[in-house]
Amino acid sequence: MAKKKQPEKKLVKLKAPSSMAVKYQIMELATGSPMICCAAALGVCWSDVKAPRVRWKTGHAAEYGAQVLDFLLSRGMGIDAVSEAGSRACGLITESLPSAEEEESALGN
């Protein structure tokens, strides 16, 4: 008996945001609210045309992440998928942040 072929997972297209303030606000959530951090990162990095559209308010990263999480769950995206894609988005954000050496250099130290 032939095994039924599993459907391929569609990868979400991600791109790190250009705003350093947004990047830092989202990454500050990583230790206290990792799932909200993943959802917020996913929301700002999602470059698909079907990306969730939730209004970003500076200084309200946790509220934004919660809104994105609700949006995704209400449209059938599972919590594991949010976590997986959000972790990739967090990785993109982290990689796009300046290193300690780059920060020191920018400050003239």
C-alpha positions as CSV (number, residue, x, y, z in Angstrom):
1,M,0.0,0.0,0.0
2,A,1.5,3.3,-1.1
3,K,1.9,6.0,1.5
4,K,-0.2,9.1,1.1
5,K,2.1,12.1,0.1
6,Q,2.1,14.8,2.7
7,P,1.4,18.3,1.4
8,E,4.5,20.5,1.3
9,K,4.7,23.2,3.9
10,K,4.6,26.7,2.4
11,L,7.3,28.8,3.8
12,V,6.4,32.3,4.8
13,K,8.5,35.0,2.9
14,L,10.3,37.1,5.5
15,K,12.2,40.3,5.4
16,A,13.6,42.1,8.4
17,P,12.1,45.6,9.0
18,S,14.3,48.6,8.4
19,S,13.4,50.4,11.6
20,M,15.9,49.8,14.4
21,A,13.4,50.9,17.0
22,V,10.9,48.2,15.8
23,K,13.6,45.6,15.9
24,Y,14.7,46.4,19.4
25,Q,11.2,46.7,20.8
26,I,10.3,43.2,19.4
27,M,13.5,41.5,20.6
28,E,12.9,42.9,24.1
29,L,9.8,40.6,24.3
30,A,11.9,37.5,23.7
31,T,12.6,36.7,27.4
32,G,9.3,37.6,28.9
33,S,6.8,36.6,26.2
34,P,8.4,34.4,23.6
35,M,5.2,33.5,21.7
36,I,4.1,37.2,21.5
37,C,7.7,38.0,20.4
38,C,7.4,35.4,17.6
39,A,4.0,36.8,16.5
40,A,5.2,40.4,16.5
41,A,8.4,39.5,14.6
42,L,6.4,37.6,12.1
43,G,4.0,40.5,11.7
44,V,6.8,43.0,10.9
45,C,8.8,40.6,8.8
46,W,6.1,39.0,6.7
47,S,6.6,40.1,3.1
48,D,3.8,38.1,1.5
49,V,0.9,40.1,0.0
50,K,-1.3,38.2,2.4
51,A,0.6,39.4,5.4
52,P,-1.5,40.4,8.5
53,R,-2.3,44.0,8.6
54,V,-2.3,45.2,12.1
55,R,-1.4,48.8,13.1
56,W,2.0,49.2,14.7
57,K,2.2,51.7,17.5
58,T,5.6,52.6,18.7
59,G,6.2,51.3,22.2
60,H,3.4,48.8,22.0
61,A,5.2,45.7,20.7
62,A,3.5,43.3,23.1
63,E,0.0,44.6,22.1
64,Y,1.0,44.4,18.4
65,G,2.3,40.8,18.9
66,A,-0.9,39.8,20.6
67,Q,-3.0,41.2,17.8
68,V,-1.0,39.4,15.2
69,L,-1.2,36.2,17.1
70,D,-5.0,36.5,17.3
71,F,-5.1,37.3,13.6
72,L,-3.1,34.3,12.6
73,L,-4.9,31.8,15.0
74,S,-8.3,33.1,13.8
75,R,-7.3,32.3,10.2
76,G,-6.3,28.8,11.0
77,M,-2.6,29.1,11.4
78,G,-1.6,26.7,14.2
79,I,0.4,27.7,17.2
80,D,3.3,25.5,16.2
81,A,3.4,27.2,12.7
82,V,3.4,30.6,14.3
83,S,6.2,29.6,16.6
84,E,8.3,28.1,13.8
85,A,7.8,31.0,11.4
86,G,8.1,33.6,14.2
87,S,11.4,32.0,15.3
88,R,12.7,32.4,11.8
89,A,11.6,36.0,11.8
90,C,13.3,36.6,15.2
91,G,16.5,35.2,13.7
92,L,16.3,37.6,10.8
93,I,15.8,40.5,13.1
94,T,18.7,39.4,15.4
95,E,21.0,39.0,12.4
96,S,20.1,42.5,11.1
97,L,21.0,44.2,14.4
98,P,24.5,45.7,14.7
99,S,27.1,43.8,16.6
100,A,28.6,45.2,19.8
101,E,31.7,46.2,17.8
102,E,29.7,48.0,15.2
103,E,27.8,49.9,17.9
104,E,31.1,50.9,19.6
105,S,32.5,52.0,16.2
106,A,29.4,54.1,15.5
107,L,29.8,55.8,18.8
108,G,33.5,56.6,18.1
109,N,34.9,54.3,20.8
